[in-house]
């Protein structure tokens, strides 16, 4: 299975994080960050900015790459996801055909309604760390095994 390269953007405002409820296509029915596949001829940061705008209605002013995660689910998907922290943005979150944005306090993140891997790496994100990780999923998107490590620099 060919690997898909994608992005994921998470905006912060004080002690809150902006998540979107995915209304259709891959990941539908779950809360997630904003992002998607890198298009041919597009670099990873341009993809992150485009997808963040398309799915949240916000323009990313200041963003930093903080993680790279590899996801593998045999016969379903193989993805390399570049995670960005958006610390400054313009506009107001707007519901789109694909996503319904909502702010959550860090203490109220709806982990049970998210991809199961999020509970492993999102705490590192909240601590301001850089990280790399890999996750292997089984039946029902259960995490079968994973590795995650803090990084001084990302590749």
Secondary structure, 3 states (H helix, E strand, C coil): CCCEEEEEEEEEECCEEEEEEECCCCCCCCEECECCECCCCCCHHHHHHHHHHHHHCCEEEEEEEEEEEEEEECCCEEEEEEEEEEEEEECCCCCCCCEEEEEEEHHHCCHHHECCCHHHHHHHHHCCCEEEEEEEECHHHCEEEEEEEEECCCC
